[in-house]
């Protein structure tokens, strides 16, 4: 069979060309025979050369006018006997004469749902008009501007933020799927214009068995359904049956479908073998997997099926034993966990996903409606683009499942296993990343019992940003250190005010007093109910995010008067799991360490000076030590009366952190600074290498210190404290935070 020959015209970077090269070139009888550009040096030409495809350059300046240039280009394409011309980012209108030479043989991809927003900057037009949904169209080219018959369209939701770069990325992703799919459909002969209405394009499934090799739709005639999560499965199976699909099923799924009145064939009838070992072995059978893995356009494969009487399966709907949910329950035994490791399910999913050219694999109830809708539109067919998308989802699904099992075994038997396997799933699209031009999302670890936003309800405000979540995590981790009523204010991942108090209102006032300027636009975390008086105080300041376990209704009424504030309710307070590891990304790898925790108490701290802390000083030292662990190194915390009064963070020199903490205290309190600093305590996350840091603090009024100790000059530092009558305690444990 002769190849279906396509030419691609491109002006820019050629990402759509690359999608064509990756998706259809030299596959299923389709070949990209040439690439032409109007721009010498276009990146698209490099991509073509890398793929071994002939290139040509036709700049307008080399010809008399556009019509002459297009005539030369048309001659060049006809010499190469192309069947289809694809415009993939070709940034010039083709002349009418060119279009007339190739009727219904030129296709274009356009970043909008035509006929809306034709012409240049369709994305900008969509944003300007305020639409909520735009999309991508592949259409035949006529002599108008983006006015030819439409072949395929897919919608794209405009992001809530109306961020152009985010929308462009979503549009391009769909373009890269839709354009190769349109080429496959045209090459297969499935795309036909209506003789009575040339503007109407019909896509008709190719009925013969060889059609599957084209990458077009496949007809679903037989489906295997075996699910643990039975959400929506009865309606899905009923929809399939209504399209004439034979339903094959197993065990509990078959019983549920029969109870709903559906006709079901047992999998044992398909395999010729009964379920054994209490259901542990029911789908692990060569006849079933041959029916999944057979390449339908391979005559030898099909002869084996015929000779052995093996029936092919066209759709597999499988989800797995609930291993993650089982091990997340408190008190789950090893036997229960292991019994919930699925074997047959992942095997079927991987087989179907591998052979997705011919088999549809569905693993999520959320996909049922979309698959049924497409099948209803195409008389039982499922397109190659959908099969590819579902296969990708399936492999991610089994990878996640295996990762959860590996992590369960790993954390039980090895602190740092040879392979660190984790899976994450998207929890939330964020408004943007660290900066507005960066896209971002929050992914949560599969199988974890808690994460930064678990059991958190958003009661008011805009979508969270990357920085919001990062600061919220820092705030909640620090807040977990305190059982008393406490307030934590975080800015740029550092505490700028922390306090405990007899009431939440008092704790907030003390925390805010530490550094009210830095608290502007910060994240505030509270561990008690918010009443109206406190809400009125909070309302006086600009707050990015406020989180608390609960709010009085009249307090919410006050807080909601500001549109910008994000109000979160943490309905459950969960401390970090004991075995949780701290992870930091480095280029090409992951640093993994135990979580840093304060395991010491007052009794284990060593007083190294002649003076010992008194009762209130001990309370403040213990408070400051907890806060200091959550400050970026080098970290210095000044505290008094259960509140930070100055924080020095992230300096390369420890004495500079001391200096900044003192300056912060003075700036916030003006004339009252000396009185506030008098009798304060100091926490340092690592040893003082010289006496200069403590001396600065003592000159400002500090009278007690807590630090790990361990410097070769500890004796000099202790001597300086003794000379001033200050107390110092060593903890023996450093708390760097980078």
N, C-alpha and C positions, 0 to 999 in steps of 0.2 A: 504494500500500500504506500502511495506517495505521501510524503510529509506535508502537513498543512503549514505553509510558509508565511511567516509574518515579518513585517518590518516595523521598527519602532522609531518614532521621531521624538527627540528630547532636546531641551535647551539648557538644562541646569545640572544638578547633582546626580540625577538619575536614580533616585530611590524607587520610583515606580518601575523603571526599567529593571532594577535589581530584583524586585518582587516578581516580575515576569520571568527573568532568567532563572530565579530560584524555583518558581512555581510551575512553569509549563515548558521551558526550553528543553528540547530533546526528550520530552516525556509524552507518552500517549500519542505519538504521531504529530506533535507540534514542534516546530523549529523556528527560532529567531534567526533569520538569514542575514539581516543587515540592520544597522542602526545609523541614522542620519541626524545631523544637528545643524542649526543655523549659527552656532557659536563655536568657533575654533577653540580648542582647549577645554570644552565642557567636560565636567567630571563624568558625565554619562558615557562619553566616548572611551574614557579609561576603563569603565566597567565593561563595555562591550569588548574592548581589546583583551581584557583579563579573561573573558569567557570565550575567546577565540572567534568572535563574531565580526564580520566585515563592517567597516565604518566608512562614512562619507560626510563631508562638510560642505554646506551650501549657504555661505553668508550672502546676504542681499547685495553687499557692496561689490561682489565679484560678477554681478549680472546687471543688466540695464535697469530692471525694476522687479517688483515682487512677482509679477506674472511670468517674466522670463526665468527668474530663479526657480519658481514652482514648476515651470515646464521642464527645466533641466532635471529637477528632482524627480518629477514623474517619469521621465525617460529612464532615469537611473533605476527606479523601482521596478518599472516594467521589464527592464533587462534582467532583473533578478527574479522575475515571475512570482511576485508576492501575491498571496491570497488575501491578506488582511494588513491594513496599515493602522498602527496603534499610536495615538498621540499621548505621550506620557510626560506631561510637563513641557509641551512644545509651545513656546510663548509667542507665537505669531498666528494670525489668521491665515488660513490657506485661501488662495485665490479661487474664484468660482470655476475657472477652467480646470484646476487641479481636482476639485471635488467631483466635477462631471466625469472625469476620466476613471474614477473609482467609485461608482454608485454603490451605496450600502457595503462598502469595503473599507471604510475609515471609521474608527471608533475613538472616542475621547473620554477621559475621566474628568469630572467636574466636581469641585468641592462644595456642592449645595444640592438641595433637592429641587432639580429643575421641574417646572419652569421658573421657580423662584431664584432670584439672584444670578442671572446669567452674566457673562462677561468677566471683566477683571475684578480682583479682590472680592470674591464671593464671600469669604469668611468675614471680611470687614463689613460688607453689606449686611450680613446676618446679625453681627453684633450691633451695628448701628440701628437696625430695625427692631431690636429687642426680642427677637424670636427665641423661644425656648428649645426648639428642635430644629436642627439643620441636617445635613447629611452629605451623601456622596451619590453621584449619578454616573453611570456608564451609558453612553448614547452613541448612535450613529451620527456622523457629521454630515450636515447638509450645507447649503450656501448661506444660511443665516448664522447668527451668533448663538451657539449652544441651544439650537432650536430643533435638532434632529430627533428622530424616534428614540425613545428611552428603552434601554435593554434591561438594566438592573439598577436598583436603588436600595440604599440602606440608611436609616436615620441615625443621627448622632445628637445626643443631648448636649445642649450648651451648658457649660459648667456654671454653677450658681455664682461664682466669682466673676464670670464673664471675662476670664483671663484668656487673651488671644493665644498665647503660646500653648496653653493647655488644650484649647479647642483645636488648634492646628495639629497637635500631636494625635489627638483622637481621630481627626479627619484622615490624616495620613495612614494611620493604622488600618482604617476601613478601606481606603484606596488600595492598599497593598493586598488586601484580601479580595476585593470586588473585581479589580481589573483582570487578574489571572483567571478568576472564575468565569468572567464574561468571555474571555478568549477560549477557554475550554468548551463553553457552551456553543460558541459560534463554530469552532472546529468540529464539534460533534454533529453539527447539523440541527441542533435543537432550537436555534434562534431563527425565527421565520417572520417575515412581514406579512400582514394581513392583505390579501389581494384587493379586498373591498375598501380598506382604509390603510394606505401605505404608512401612515404615521403610527400605526399600532403594531407593536412587536409582540409576538407570541413565543413562549418558551414551551416546547412540547417534548416530553420525555421520549428518548429514543428507545424503542421497544425491544430491540434485539439484544441478546446476551452480550455482544461485543461492546455495547454502549458503555458498560462500566469502565472500559479501558480509556475512554475519552476523558474521564474525570468529571462527567456530568452527573445528573441525578442517578441514583440507584433506586429500584423499586423494592420496597420492603414487603416480603411475602410471609416470612416466618420470624417470630421474635421469641427470645428466651427471657423470662422475667424471674429474678430471684433476689429479693430484697429483705434486709433486716428492718430498715426504716420504711414503713408502708405508707408514709404520707403521700397522698395523691395517686397511689399506684393503681387503685381500682378504676379511677376515671381515666388514667393513661391507658390501661389495658382495654377499657371499654372503647376508647377512641381508636385504638389500633384495630380492635375487632370490627368496628364499624367501617374500617377501610379494607376489610377482607384479609387482615393479617392473622395467621394461625398463631395462637399463644401456647408456648411451652413453658412449664414452670416446675418449681420444686417445693416440697415440704409445706411450710407454713404459708408461703406466698400462694401456692396453688390452692390451699384450703380457703384463704381469704378471697381469692378471685371466684372460686366456685360458689362460696357463700353469697357473693354479690350477683350470682346468676350468670356468670361468664363460662363459656366452654373452654376447658383447659386440657392440654395434653401433658401427661407426666413426662419428666425428663428421662425416666427409666425406659419409657417406650421409645424414645429417640435413640438412646444408647444401647438398649437391649440388656442392660444390667440394672439390678435393683440398688437402692441406696443401702450402704453397709456401714458397720461400725457406729451405729447410732446416729447416722446422718453425717459423720465426718467425711465420708466419701460418697458423693452423689454426682458431681459434675466433672470429676477428674477422670475423663474417659477419652480414648483416642477418637472415637466416632464424633463426639461433641466438638473436640478441638480441631479435628480435620474440617468439620463444617464451618468453623470460624476462620481458620487460617488458609483455606484453599484460595489460590489466586484465580479469580474467575475467568481471566482471559488467557490462562495457561492451559493448553489442551491436555497436557499430561496430568495436571492437577484434577481437571474436570473428569478425565477418564477414570482416575482412581476413585473419585466420589461415585461415579456411575457403576464401576465394577463392584465396589464394596457396599453399594446401596446406602451411601451416607447422604443425609439431607443437609444442605447448607443452611446456615443461620444468617439472616440479614440484619438483625438488630439484637443487641444485648442490653438489657436494663438490669443493672446489678449495683447494690451498695452492700456494705460489709458489716460483719459483726461489730457491735459498738465497743471496740477495745478502749478507745480514749475515754468514753463515758464511764466504762467499768473501772478503770484504774484511777479515775479522778475521785471515785467514791471513797470515803474514809472506811478503813477496815476491810478492803477487798483482799481476798486471799490470793496467793500465787496461782492456785488451781483455777480460780474463777478468771483471773487475768489471762492465763494461758488458753483456757477454753474459749475465750473470746478473740483469739487470733485467727482470722479468716485465712483459709488456704485456697479453696476452690474459687472464691470470688475474685481475688486479685489476679488469679491465673486467667480466668475468662476475660476480665477487663483488659489485661495487657494483650491478650491474643486479639481481641476485637479491635483495640486501639492500633496495634501494629498493622492490622489488615484493614485500616479505615478507608482505603480506596473502595472497598466492597462491603464493609460492615459498619453499621451505626452503633456507637457505644454511648449509653446514657447512664451517668452515675449520680446525678443530683436531681432530687424532685423539682428543683427550681427550673430544670431544663425541659420538663415534660410538655408544658404548654407550647413552648417555641417549636419543639420537634413536631408535635401534632399539628400545629398551625401550618407549618411548611408542608407536611405530608398532605393535608387537606387541600392546599392550594395547588399541589402538583400531582394529584391523583395517586398518592402513596409514595412519592419520591422524596429523597433527601439529597440536597446538593453537596458537592465536594467541599465547598467552603464550610458548610455546617458540619460535615463529617470531620473535617480537619480540626475545627474549633472544639468539637466534642472529644476528639482523641487527645488533644492537648490537655483538656480538663481532666480526662481519665488518667493520663500519666501523672499529672500533678496530684490527683486524688490518691493513687496507689503509693506515690513517693511520700506523701504526707503520712499515710497509714503506716508504712514501713519505718518512717522516722520516729513516729510515736512509740512503736514497739522497741526500736533500737535504744531510744532514750530511756525507756522504762527499765530495760535490762542494764543499760550502762550506768545509770545513777545508783542502781542497787549494788552493783558488784565492782565498779571502778570509779574512783574519784575523777580521773582524767583518762578516759578510754582512748584507744588508738585512733578511733574515728569519731569525730564530734558531729553527729547527725541531728539536724533539727529541721522542723518544718514550721512554716508560718503561714497564716492566712490573713487576707486583707480584712481589717476590722472597720476602717474608716478612711475615706478620702479626705485629705486635709485641704484647707483653703489655699495654702502654698507652703513652700519649704522655709529654710532659714531666711531666705530672701524672696521677694515676690516673684522673681523670674524663675524660681525653682519649683517644680511640681513635687508633691509629696503625698504619702499615705502612711497610715499606721498599720503595721502587721503585728498580730499577736501570736505567741507561740502555741502551736497545736498541743492540746492536752494540759496546758497550764491551768491551775485552779484559780488564779487571779492575775490581773494585769492592771496597768495604770488606770484604765477606764472600765474595768469590770464592776458591775453593779453601780454604775454612775449614770444618772439621768440628767440630760440637759434641759433645764427649765426655761431658759431664756438666752437669746443672743445669737450671734453669728456662728458660722462653722469654726471649729478649732484650727489653729495653724500648727505647723511643726514646732515652733518655739513655745507655743502654749502648752503642748503635750510634754515637751522636754522639761519646762519649768514646773509643770504640774506634777510630774514624776518626782522631781527633786523636792517639791513641797510636801508631797505625801510621805516620802521616805523619812524626811526629817520630823514631820508631825508624829510619825509612829513611835518616836523616841519618848513621847510624853504621855502620861496617864492623866495629869492635871489638865484643867482647861488651858488650851494653848492656841497661839496664833503664829503662823509662819508666813513671812512675806519673801517671795523669791523674785529676783530680777537677773536675767541672763545667767540662769542656772546657779546663782549664788544667793544665800540668804542675806537680805539687807535689813531684816528685823525679825527677831524671834523672842517670844515671851510666854511665860506661864503666869497664871494669876488665880485669885479666888473666884473670879467670874470671867466669862469670855470677853465681855466688854473691856474689863481692865487689861486682860492679856493683849487685846488689839491695840489699846491706847499705848501700852508700853512698847509693843513691837514697832508701831508706826513712829514713835518718838526716836527710835534708833537712827533712822535715815529717811525722813519723809520725802526728800527730793528723789532718792533712788526708788522709793516705793511707788512713785508715779508710773502707772501703766504696768504694775507688777501682777504677779499671781499670788492670791491670798488663800491659805488653807486654814480651816478652823475645825476643831474637834468636838464642838457642842452645837446645840440648836441656836439659830440666829433669830433673835426677837426684833421687834420694831425699833426700840431705841438704838440697838447696835446697827441695824440697817440704815437708820438715818445718819449715823456717823460714817458708815461705809459709803453712803451715797454722796458725801461731800468730796470724795476723791475719785480720780480716774483709776479704775481697776480693769485689767484685761480679763482675768478669770477669777471667780470666787467659788470655792468648793467648801461645803459643810455637810454634816450628816442629815440636817433637816432645817426647815425654815417655817416660821409662823406665816400664816397667809397674809397678814398685814405687813409683815417684813418684805415679802415678795412684791407686794404692791408698790412699796417704796423703791425697791431695787430695780424693778422693771421700768421705772421712769427713764432710765438711761438705756438707749438702744444698743450701745456698743458692748456693755458688760456681758460676759458669758457666765451664767449662773448654773452651777453644777451641784447635784445632790448625790453624795456618796452614801448609798443605802446600806452598805456593809463595809466595816473596817476590817481588813485582813492584813496581818503582818506578812512580811516576806517569808516564804517557805524556808526551812532550815537548810535544805540542800541546794538552794538556788545558787547558780554561779554568776559571776560578773563577767560580761563579754565586752570587748572593745575591738572594733574593726581596725585592722591595719591593711596596707596595700597587699592584696592577694592572700589575706589570712585573717585569723581571729586569735586574739589574746584571751585566754580563759583563766580566771582565778576564782578563789573562794570569795564570798562576800566579806567585806570589812565590817566587823561588828565590835561593839564594846562589850567584852566579856568580863572586864574587871569590875570591882566595886570599891567602895571607900576603904574597906579593910585590906584590900590587896595593894592599895596605893602606898607608896613609901614617902614619909615626910623626911626631907633631906636637909632642912634648915633648922636652926635653933628654935625659931618660932614655929608653932603649929597653927593651922587654920582653926578659927573658932566655928561654932555651929553654922551661922549664916554664911561664912566664907566657904565652908564645905558644900553647902547647898548650891552656892553660885559657881564654885569650881566644877562640881558635877554637871550642872546645867551647861556651863561654857564648854566643857569637854565633849558633851553630846553634840552641841552645835558645831564645834570645830571640825568634827569628822566629816561634816557635810559641806565644808567650804573648800574651794579650790586652793591647792597648795601654791606657794607657801601661805599657810592660813594662821591668822591671829584673831582671836575673839576677845573683846573686852565685855565684861558682864557685871551687872549689879542688880540685886533685888529681883532675881528671876527673869532678867531681860538682857538682851544684848544692848550695849551702848555704843559700840563701834566694831566694825568688821574690816579687817585688812585681808584681801583675797588675791591670789594669783600672781604674786610678785616673785621675781627671781631671787630676791634678797629678803631674808626673814626680817631684818631690821627695817626694810622699807614697808613690809606689811604691818609692823608695829606702828610705824610713823603714820601710815594711812588710817589705821584704826583709831588712833588718837585724834587725827585731824577730822575724821568723820564725827567723832563724839563732840569735838569743839564746834564744828560747823552746825550741827543739829541743835545745840543748846545755847550757843552764844554766851551770855553773861553767867549762866548757870553751869557752864561746863566744868569749872574747877570743883564745884560742890558735888556734881554727879560723878566725876572721875575719882574723887577722894574715896578710898576704901573699895575701889573696884578690883576685880580679879581678871587674870589673863590666862587664856588657854592657847597653846601652840601645838600644831599637829605633828611637829617633829622637834628634835632637840634644838636648843639655842647654841649655836657654835661659838658665840662670844658673849660677854656680859653686856654688850651695847644695847641689845634689844630690851632685856629686862630693865636696864638702867633708864632708858627712855620712858618705859611704862611707869617705873617707880617715881621718876621725876614728875610725871603727870598725875600721880596719886594712887597708882595700883599698889596693893598690899599683899597679894597672894597670886601664885602661879601654879598651873598644872601643865606638865610636859612629859614626853616619854623619857628624857634623859638619854645618856649614851654617848655624849660628846667627849672627846679627849680633854676638853676644857670645862667639864662639868664642875670641877672644883672652883674654877674662877667665877663661874656663874653663881654657884652657891654662896661663895664669899661675898659677892656683890649684894646678894639678897640679905645675907646676915648683917652686912654693914648698914643696911637701910631698915633692918628689923622686919623684913618681909618674909612671908612663908612660901615654901615651894614644895610641891609633891611630884614624885616621879610615878608614871604609870607602867613603864617598861614596854609600852606598845605604841608604835608610830601609826599615824592615820593619814598618810599622803592620799591626795585625791587629784587625779590629773584628767 
